Amino acid sequence: MDQSESTNHAENRTIRTELASYLPLPLLLFMKKNAESTLRYAGLLRRLSAMIYDSLLLLAVLILATVPALLFTHGVATRSGNPFVGTWLFMVSFLFFAWFWTHGGQTLGMRAWKIRLQQSDIRAISLWQALLRFITGLPAWVVLGLGIFICSTPAANHLPASLQKLESLPCVILIAPGFLWLIIDHWPNSWRDRFTQTQVLDVREEKASAKTPK
């Protein structure tokens, strides 16, 4: 009985192998992704914690990045909305994340919370994937930043007339959309992960096994 079962298993494997040779590559990748049930995606709390950590680091980097801009203005502060400064800070922000994402898949915040960004085949993500992740993550930050700006400062003189009506709304209502958007973006195996064909994994067990003496 055991011999017949092993023979059936061998035949089934042969049939699956032959069928796989006729399947298109996208379908094979899809089947492979569904079969990877052992993956442990990083939880929402760890992803948000790493995001806050990296945001503070990025803020410090952006403050330092304004120094070259001041050299061109002879030390005079630039006006809000300056396109040159905005473009420069955008590039610095992207390079900050892109470097870590494409070299090991861990920013300092992700390393502290033991999560890693990678492709589905464990390789580091490409520069194009890093750009897609960065751009798709911007809208949530824009909405959240706008809500915080309206709540924390007298924005009547800085906002368009169409947005000045938002000042009368409670801060909870102004901040909630951006915060909820961030949660959706950082949900385990979120739409951003699938859209960019990347994964954010919890690597605590991987780190622990590496430290365990054999």
C-alpha positions in Angstrom: 0.0 0.0 0.0 2.8 2.4 0.9 4.6 1.6 -2.4 1.5 2.3 -4.4 0.9 5.6 -2.6 4.5 6.7 -3.3 4.1 5.7 -6.9 1.0 7.9 -7.1 2.7 10.8 -5.5 5.6 10.5 -8.0 3.2 10.4 -10.9 1.3 13.4 -9.6 4.6 15.4 -9.3 5.4 14.4 -12.8 2.0 15.6 -14.1 2.3 18.9 -12.2 5.8 19.5 -13.6 4.5 18.8 -17.1 1.5 21.1 -16.7 3.7 23.9 -15.2 5.8 23.9 -18.4 2.7 24.9 -20.4 1.6 27.6 -18.0 2.4 31.3 -18.6 5.0 32.9 -16.3 2.5 35.4 -14.7 0.3 32.5 -13.7 3.2 30.5 -12.3 4.3 33.5 -10.2 0.8 33.9 -8.9 0.6 30.3 -7.9 4.0 30.5 -6.3 2.9 33.5 -4.3 -0.2 31.8 -3.0 1.9 28.8 -2.0 4.2 30.8 0.2 2.1 30.3 3.3 5.2 30.4 5.6 5.8 34.1 5.1 5.3 36.3 8.1 4.2 39.7 7.0 5.1 42.6 9.3 2.2 43.7 11.5 0.6 47.1 11.3 2.0 48.3 14.7 5.6 47.5 13.7 5.2 49.1 10.3 3.7 52.3 11.8 6.4 52.4 14.5 9.2 52.1 11.9 7.5 54.8 9.9 7.4 57.2 12.8 11.1 56.4 13.6 12.1 57.0 10.0 10.0 60.2 9.8 12.0 61.7 12.7 15.3 60.7 11.0 14.1 62.2 7.7 13.1 65.5 9.4 16.7 65.8 10.7 18.1 65.0 7.2 15.8 67.6 5.6 16.9 70.2 8.1 20.6 69.5 7.1 19.6 69.5 3.4 18.4 73.1 3.6 22.0 74.2 4.2 23.1 73.9 0.5 19.9 75.9 -0.4 20.9 78.7 1.9 24.3 79.0 0.2 22.5 80.0 -3.0 20.4 82.6 -1.2 23.3 84.0 0.8 21.8 82.9 4.1 18.4 84.4 3.5 15.4 82.1 4.2 13.5 81.1 1.1 9.8 81.7 0.8 7.2 79.0 1.3 6.5 77.2 -1.9 9.8 77.9 -3.5 10.0 75.3 -6.4 13.7 74.9 -6.3 13.8 74.1 -2.5 10.7 71.9 -2.9 12.2 69.8 -5.7 15.5 69.5 -3.8 13.8 68.3 -0.6 11.7 65.9 -2.6 14.8 64.4 -4.1 16.6 64.1 -0.8 13.5 62.4 0.7 13.4 59.9 -2.1 17.1 59.1 -2.0 16.9 58.7 1.8 14.4 55.8 1.5 15.6 54.5 -1.9 19.1 53.9 -0.7 18.1 51.8 2.3 15.3 50.0 0.4 17.6 48.9 -2.4 20.6 48.1 -0.1 19.4 45.5 2.4 15.7 46.5 2.4 15.9 48.1 5.9 15.8 51.7 6.9 17.1 52.5 10.4 13.6 52.4 11.7 12.8 49.1 10.0 16.0 47.6 11.4 15.1 48.7 14.9 11.7 47.1 14.6 13.1 44.1 12.7 11.1 44.3 9.5 12.5 44.1 5.9 11.3 45.2 2.5 12.0 42.8 -0.3 10.7 41.3 -3.6 8.7 38.1 -3.5 11.8 36.2 -4.5 13.8 37.6 -1.5 15.9 39.9 -3.7 16.3 43.6 -2.8 13.8 45.8 -4.6 14.8 47.8 -7.7 15.1 51.5 -7.9 11.9 51.6 -10.0 10.0 49.7 -7.3 11.4 52.1 -4.7 10.2 55.1 -6.7 6.7 53.5 -7.0 6.5 52.9 -3.3 7.6 56.4 -2.5 5.2 58.1 -4.9 2.2 55.9 -3.8 2.9 56.7 -0.2 2.9 60.5 -0.7 -0.9 61.2 -0.9 -1.5 59.9 2.6 1.2 62.2 3.9 -0.1 65.2 2.0 -3.6 64.7 3.4 -2.3 64.2 6.9 0.1 67.1 6.7 -2.6 69.4 5.4 -4.9 68.5 8.3 -2.1 69.1 10.8 -1.2 72.4 9.2 -4.7 73.7 9.3 -5.1 72.7 13.0 -1.7 73.9 14.2 -1.4 77.3 12.5 -3.6 80.2 11.5 -3.8 79.0 7.9 -6.3 81.6 6.6 -3.6 83.7 4.9 -1.8 80.7 3.4 -4.6 78.5 2.1 -6.7 79.0 -1.1 -10.1 80.3 -0.6 -11.6 76.9 -1.4 -9.8 75.4 1.6 -10.3 78.1 4.1 -13.7 76.7 5.0 -11.9 73.7 6.5 -10.7 75.8 9.4 -14.1 75.6 11.0 -14.0 71.8 11.2 -12.7 69.9 14.3 -9.1 68.8 14.2 -10.2 65.2 14.6 -12.1 65.3 11.3 -9.2 67.1 9.6 -6.5 64.6 10.7 -8.5 61.4 10.6 -8.6 61.0 6.8 -4.8 61.2 6.5 -4.2 58.9 9.5 -6.7 56.3 8.2 -5.0 56.5 4.8 -1.6 55.8 6.4 -3.1 52.7 8.1 -4.5 51.4 4.8 -1.1 52.0 3.1 0.8 50.2 5.9 -1.6 47.3 6.4 0.1 43.9 6.2 0.4 42.9 2.5 -1.3 46.2 1.6 -2.3 47.4 -1.9 1.0 49.2 -2.1 2.9 46.0 -1.5 0.9 44.2 -4.2 1.0 47.1 -6.7 4.8 47.4 -6.4 5.3 43.6 -6.1 7.1 43.9 -2.8 6.7 42.5 0.7 7.4 43.8 4.2 8.2 40.9 6.4 8.7 40.4 10.1 12.3 39.1 10.5 12.4 38.7 14.3 12.6 34.9 14.0 15.2 35.1 11.3 17.4 37.4 13.5 16.9 35.1 16.5 17.9 31.9 14.6 21.0 33.7 13.3 22.1 34.4 16.9 21.3 30.8 18.1 24.6 28.8 18.4 24.6 25.6 16.4 
